[in-house]
Amino acid sequence: MSDEKVKTNEIEVSENKSPLNEIIQPFIDLTKASRSIWAINISNLLEGLVYFGWLTLLAIFFNKALGLNDHQADLFVGFLTAGITLSMFFFGGLSDKWGVRRAILYALAAMCIGRLVIVGGTLIFPGGHGLWSPLFWSCAVGIFGVIIGYGLYQPALYSGIRHFCDKRNSAMGYAMLYALMNLGGFLPGFVSPPLRKLFGITGVFWFYVAVTVLNLILFAVILTRKTEKDAIESVKKYNKEHGTKEEHVESTDEPAKFNLKNIGLWFKNHPLADRRFTFFIFILIPVQTLFAHNWLTLPQYVDRALGSVGHNYMEFFVNLNPILIFILTPMVAALTRKANVYKMMIIGTFVMAAPTFFLAIKPSIWLLLAYLVTMSIGEAMWQPRFLQYAAEIAPPGKTGAYMGVAQFPWFLTKVVTALYAGWFLMRFCPENGPQNTTTMWFIYGCIALISPIALILANGWVQKNFKIKHGG
């Protein structure tokens, strides 16, 4: 899954480790971790629960509480998810300036206020009045707070691992972060349904506000200023004793700075000037739309089209992907570590796109489960290889630039999908009236298949002059 679930499943499986060990090792390591690492991971787990649980219900909340139609609601949700990506770009570096503790506390405070404003607005402006109403603006202000907070929070977590872990335990630190993020994203499937049944969506949101407050308090108590300082000093001491330095590759060419006078030179040296690279990253947008449908389409579809089971346990099905990815990624990586990277991209995107046609057969819980499991297998096959490929085709000294640009299509995916997903729901899966969900999913499947087909057709051209280091 995720944005924000951060679609970078960077689990490496070594030759002498089994996939099962890769799955359980982060949790074993967590019992031995330092207090600073505990603070980072407890916060990550709680925020994973809140963020993905909130996102699952947000469009339906806008339908019921604010009176928006599906198209308007999905645009609003798209504003949130796309805004988070932009926010990371602008605020991601503040943790290095402020320090990890301060950055995460500010981030949690911003998200707490934002969520409080959204759900609190329903008490001040009950009934909902559609677009541009007081409740709409209350939700908009709240979403803006969440955008700023999460844009600061996610990069700060990774900065915390970088600052609090030395060479001996950095791999463990990142693995734990990834594992607990997925576990947190899975928990709403168990927590949310009974709360929603008793108190409605606003009741679930109030619970998530309380969890955010708890997260803020626990983080402040566990990661004190002294704990943060001691952790950083410990890493510096280890690095000094062992002569460890941060590894990076400097470009031998002076990077061209952007200004109007040298715009031609700037673009010539920009990663997007590489036509093969540009094609490669943008052609993945069609299959990536399935990620965005996880929160723009799937909640409403499960709630409306799959009967009482879907309505009562919607969050479980919508949030099944994170735990599947957590289990499947190391297994798939172990089985395919010697495979050609580009071929894995083709196969993986096809395996992810094809099961969409299961949902085009008829509305069914069992077909939904088959879709979720199979598409998760496909995601586990191609998503880690995407970043690997983007890094390996970059010229020496430009890996960072290429990796940064490679994330841009994910922002476009969230924007583009939000533009039409709500309209499709209104047309093919309305809350009231006749439904034709099979046509909706058939169209979505055709869109997703564009990626593997295009990768096949462009195989020779894209790989020309690319020297793949692994599996080439």
QUISULKA-V398586 format. One record per residue. RES is the residue in one letter. PSI is psi as a letter, one per 20 degrees, with the letter a starting at -180 (999 if undefined). Layout:
BEGIN
res->RES psi->PSI
res->RES psi->PSI
END
This chain:
BEGIN
res->M psi->b
res->S psi->o
res->D psi->b
res->E psi->g
res->K psi->i
res->V psi->o
res->K psi->m
res->T psi->n
res->N psi->m
res->E psi->m
res->I psi->p
res->E psi->p
res->V psi->o
res->S psi->r
res->E psi->h
res->N psi->j
res->K psi->p
res->S psi->q
res->P psi->h
res->L psi->g
res->N psi->h
res->E psi->h
res->I psi->g
res->I psi->i
res->Q psi->g
res->P psi->h
res->F psi->h
res->I psi->g
res->D psi->h
res->L psi->h
res->T psi->h
res->K psi->j
res->A psi->r
res->S psi->r
res->R psi->h
res->S psi->h
res->I psi->h
res->W psi->g
res->A psi->g
res->I psi->g
res->N psi->h
res->I psi->g
res->S psi->g
res->N psi->g
res->L psi->g
res->L psi->g
res->E psi->h
res->G psi->g
res->L psi->g
res->V psi->g
res->Y psi->g
res->F psi->h
res->G psi->g
res->W psi->g
res->L psi->h
res->T psi->h
res->L psi->i
res->L psi->g
res->A psi->g
res->I psi->h
res->F psi->g
res->F psi->h
res->N psi->g
res->K psi->g
res->A psi->h
res->L psi->i
res->G psi->k
res->L psi->q
res->N psi->r
res->D psi->h
res->H psi->g
res->Q psi->g
res->A psi->g
res->D psi->h
res->L psi->h
res->F psi->g
res->V psi->h
res->G psi->h
res->F psi->g
res->L psi->g
res->T psi->g
res->A psi->h
res->G psi->h
res->I psi->g
res->T psi->g
res->L psi->h
res->S psi->h
res->M psi->h
res->F psi->g
res->F psi->h
res->F psi->i
res->G psi->h
res->G psi->i
res->L psi->h
res->S psi->h
res->D psi->h
res->K psi->g
res->W psi->h
res->G psi->q
res->V psi->g
res->R psi->g
res->R psi->g
res->A psi->g
res->I psi->h
res->L psi->g
res->Y psi->g
res->A psi->g
res->L psi->h
res->A psi->g
res->A psi->g
res->M psi->h
res->C psi->g
res->I psi->g
res->G psi->g
res->R psi->h
res->L psi->h
res->V psi->h
res->I psi->g
res->V psi->h
res->G psi->h
res->G psi->h
res->T psi->h
res->L psi->h
res->I psi->h
res->F psi->m
res->P psi->q
res->G psi->h
res->G psi->q
res->H psi->k
res->G psi->a
res->L psi->q
res->W psi->j
res->S psi->r
res->P psi->h
res->L psi->h
res->F psi->g
res->W psi->h
res->S psi->g
res->C psi->h
res->A psi->g
res->V psi->g
res->G psi->g
res->I psi->h
res->F psi->h
res->G psi->g
res->V psi->h
res->I psi->g
res->I psi->g
res->G psi->g
res->Y psi->h
res->G psi->h
res->L psi->h
res->Y psi->g
res->Q psi->g
res->P psi->h
res->A psi->h
res->L psi->g
res->Y psi->h
res->S psi->h
res->G psi->g
res->I psi->g
res->R psi->h
res->H psi->h
res->F psi->i
res->C psi->p
res->D psi->a
res->K psi->h
res->R psi->h
res->N psi->j
res->S psi->g
res->A psi->g
res->M psi->g
res->G psi->g
res->Y psi->h
res->A psi->g
res->M psi->g
res->L psi->g
res->Y psi->g
res->A psi->g
res->L psi->h
res->M psi->g
res->N psi->h
res->L psi->g
res->G psi->h
res->G psi->h
res->F psi->h
res->L psi->h
res->P psi->h
res->G psi->h
res->F psi->h
res->V psi->g
res->S psi->g
res->P psi->g
res->P psi->h
res->L psi->g
res->R psi->h
res->K psi->h
res->L psi->g
res->F psi->i
res->G psi->r
res->I psi->h
res->T psi->h
res->G psi->g
res->V psi->g
res->F psi->h
res->W psi->h
res->F psi->g
res->Y psi->h
res->V psi->g
res->A psi->g
res->V psi->h
res->T psi->g
res->V psi->g
res->L psi->g
res->N psi->g
res->L psi->g
res->I psi->g
res->L psi->g
res->F psi->g
res->A psi->h
res->V psi->g
res->I psi->g
res->L psi->n
res->T psi->r
res->R psi->h
res->K psi->g
res->T psi->g
res->E psi->g
res->K psi->g
res->D psi->h
res->A psi->g
res->I psi->g
res->E psi->h
res->S psi->g
res->V psi->g
res->K psi->h
res->K psi->g
res->Y psi->g
res->N psi->h
res->K psi->g
res->E psi->h
res->H psi->j
res->G psi->k
res->T psi->p
res->K psi->q
res->E psi->p
res->E psi->p
res->H psi->r
res->V psi->p
res->E psi->q
res->S psi->q
res->T psi->i
res->D psi->q
res->E psi->p
res->P psi->p
res->A psi->p
res->K psi->q
res->F psi->p
res->N psi->r
res->L psi->h
res->K psi->h
res->N psi->k
res->I psi->h
res->G psi->g
res->L psi->h
res->W psi->g
res->F psi->h
res->K psi->h
res->N psi->i
res->H psi->q
res->P psi->h
res->L psi->i
res->A psi->i
res->D psi->o
res->R psi->h
res->R psi->g
res->F psi->g
res->T psi->g
res->F psi->g
res->F psi->g
res->I psi->h
res->F psi->h
res->I psi->i
res->L psi->i
res->I psi->g
res->P psi->g
res->V psi->h
res->Q psi->i
res->T psi->h
res->L psi->h
res->F psi->g
res->A psi->h
res->H psi->i
res->N psi->h
res->W psi->i
res->L psi->h
res->T psi->g
res->L psi->g
res->P psi->g
res->Q psi->h
res->Y psi->g
res->V psi->g
res->D psi->h
res->R psi->h
res->A psi->i
res->L psi->k
res->G psi->a
res->S psi->h
res->V psi->g
res->G psi->g
res->H psi->g
res->N psi->h
res->Y psi->k
res->M psi->g
res->E psi->h
res->F psi->g
res->F psi->g
res->V psi->h
res->N psi->k
res->L psi->h
res->N psi->g
res->P psi->g
res->I psi->h
res->L psi->g
res->I psi->g
res->F psi->g
res->I psi->g
res->L psi->h
res->T psi->g
res->P psi->h
res->M psi->g
res->V psi->h
res->A psi->h
res->A psi->h
res->L psi->h
res->T psi->j
res->R psi->h
res->K psi->j
res->A psi->q
res->N psi->p
res->V psi->g
res->Y psi->h
res->K psi->h
res->M psi->h
res->M psi->g
res->I psi->g
res->I psi->g
res->G psi->g
res->T psi->h
res->F psi->g
res->V psi->h
res->M psi->h
res->A psi->g
res->A psi->g
res->P psi->i
res->T psi->h
res->F psi->i
res->F psi->g
res->L psi->i
res->A psi->i
res->I psi->g
res->K psi->q
res->P psi->p
res->S psi->p
res->I psi->g
res->W psi->h
res->L psi->h
res->L psi->g
res->L psi->g
res->A psi->g
res->Y psi->g
res->L psi->g
res->V psi->g
res->T psi->g
res->M psi->h
res->S psi->h
res->I psi->g
res->G psi->g
res->E psi->g
res->A psi->h
res->M psi->g
res->W psi->h
res->Q psi->g
res->P psi->h
res->R psi->h
res->F psi->g
res->L psi->h
res->Q psi->g
res->Y psi->g
res->A psi->h
res->A psi->h
res->E psi->h
res->I psi->i
res->A psi->q
res->P psi->q
res->P psi->p
res->G psi->i
res->K psi->j
res->T psi->g
res->G psi->g
res->A psi->g
res->Y psi->g
res->M psi->h
res->G psi->g
res->V psi->h
res->A psi->h
res->Q psi->i
res->F psi->g
res->P psi->h
res->W psi->h
res->F psi->g
res->L psi->h
res->T psi->g
res->K psi->h
res->V psi->g
res->V psi->g
res->T psi->h
res->A psi->h
res->L psi->h
res->Y psi->i
res->A psi->g
res->G psi->h
res->W psi->g
res->F psi->h
res->L psi->g
res->M psi->h
res->R psi->h
res->F psi->i
res->C psi->l
res->P psi->q
res->E psi->h
res->N psi->p
res->G psi->r
res->P psi->q
res->Q psi->q
res->N psi->m
res->T psi->h
res->T psi->h
res->T psi->g
res->M psi->g
res->W psi->h
res->F psi->g
res->I psi->g
res->Y psi->h
res->G psi->g
res->C psi->g
res->I psi->g
res->A psi->h
res->L psi->i
res->I psi->h
res->S psi->g
res->P psi->h
res->I psi->g
res->A psi->h
res->L psi->h
res->I psi->g
res->L psi->h
res->A psi->j
res->N psi->g
res->G psi->g
res->W psi->g
res->V psi->h
res->Q psi->i
res->K psi->p
res->N psi->j
res->F psi->p
res->K psi->o
res->I psi->p
res->K psi->h
res->H psi->p
res->G psi->k
res->G psi->999
END
